[in-house]
């Protein structure tokens, strides 16, 4: 029996499974919104009220009494404010007729100034549209003149309600769904607050199979961070609404309590909420007062409050974006509003924060944190390397300049340029990039090193060198920096030589990459006590070991230090990698390089107090 050579896979790929799972979840959220909306609201309110319950428990009040006290207080405040707001809202509806004359007068005043050609053209287009859209008034065939224009009267047959709940629902009308959701939220929140620890442990048990520490950390961060953020946001928005309502009361705008409460609620809606909160009292001032003075005062109060709150208070308390990018806030608002309507719009930020936490601790969902979180998508060294890959030297230089702010030259080299060169070396050796791109990256970085060294010559070298500046022996040392293999090693050697010169060492030389024999020949022309072999792991380690052996054989009195820059295992692992016989010391960053120079010079000074050392003076001092 013949079998197919390429059988179909039994299971779908992980990516397609993830897409299907996300589609099913979105469908469940949409069609099950009658259940999920109360549950989501309950979780958000539970996170908001948990700090208050914990504070009461610290006063030696039991869990259940603390929950009942908090719930009673919140319900009482909600009912009291809601009653006042509803009364003012009803008062507005009863006085709408009184505002009509003032509004019509303002409309006539605006139209009297709108005689521009564009306005006349717009009016003409509107009149033509009305004429084209109106149906012809012709009687139907077979109809009598006496019955022209008479339409049949629709008859609606209603059945009486069958039970008490149906009767109550019909009595409440559109408010029935809101009241049902509110009742469910109150019940859910009360039980969640009472059984908070039990729910937390069950969620940890549900998601912690083999990953107990990760799930525990995620739950703790969600509970602490989200509760803190929601409580601060509620306090900020409440103070904002109180100040806004007070200012409106002082201006004389009617129903200031209503507009203050509306500002508090709408400020939970991203971006558009604050503008809606300003539009209502501004429209009220236009309808009530003659002229535009009060409307402009309302707008001025709104702008001043928003500038202070958004640019000073919120960044100081919990950050401008609460860990979410502005674009992600906008997308989340549209997404949740499409699924759940206005409630989803209010819950968009808390729910998005929960999704970011899921992406942070669930590896397969890590794309959520990348897409929604405000952490940089690329590290500085990755962004610098990426810009050079795109041949954008200007932006790469600007990135280095911005990274330099508040940092020393040594920190820029260790945190930005050396890691970027390691990325370039890894891609070059694995043939991800060609020699042309590698040469461009090396040349651009060389120009940047020279430029930074010239412009920052008056600054101290960094924390690694400042400790040794007072040592006179340190300034008189002769040091040579030798690249182990290629251009990247040469560039790091140039960085080290530059930092050593800024530290006060007058005799420092960085050799250009060449054959080993030529580099050794260049060393014979001068007098050095210490040689640094510069190597970027993991590809230059073998060449560094070979170069150390050649240096020992050629210059036996020369102190040799190998720099495995950025080696992940630290100095002990780096020493094992290079070998303990071919080098005196190993360092992995520039601070350790300064320390090794200091130790080597102190050791030479100690030896000089006992006997005269045999100093390296060139090829004549070497036994051949």
Buried (B, 14 or more C-beta within 10 A) or exposed (E): EEEEEEEEEEEEEEEEEBEEEEEEEEEEBEEEBEEBBBBBBBBBBBBBBBBBBEEBBEEEBEBEEBBBBBBEEBEEEEEEBEEBBEEBEEEBEEBEEEBEEBBEEBEEEEEEEEEEEEEEEEEEEEEEEEEEEEEEEEEEEEEEEEEEEEEEEEEEEEEEEEEEEEEEBEEEEEEBEEEBBBEBBBEBBBBBBBBBEEBBBEBBEEBBEEBEEBBBBBBEEBBEBBBBBBBBBBEBBBBBBBBBBBBBBEBEBBBBBBBBBBBBBBBBBBEEBBEEBBBBBBBBBBBBBEEBEBBEBBBEBBEEBBEEBEEEBBEEEBEEBBBBBEEBBBBBBBBBBEBBEEBBBBBBBBBBBBBBBBBBBBEEBEEBBEBBBBEEEEBBBBBBBBBBBEEBBEBBBEBBBEBBEEBBBBBBBBBBBBBBBBBBBBBBBEEEBEEEBBEBBBBBBBEBBEEBBEEBEEEBBBEBBBBBBEBEBBBEBBBBBBBBBBBBBBBBBBBBBBBBBBBBBEBBBBBEBBEBEEBBEBBBEEBBBBBBBBBBBBBBBBBBBBBBBBBBEBBEEBBBBBBBBBBEEEBEBBBEBBBEEBBBBBBBBBBBBBBBBBBBBBEBEEEEEEEEEEEBEEBEEBEE
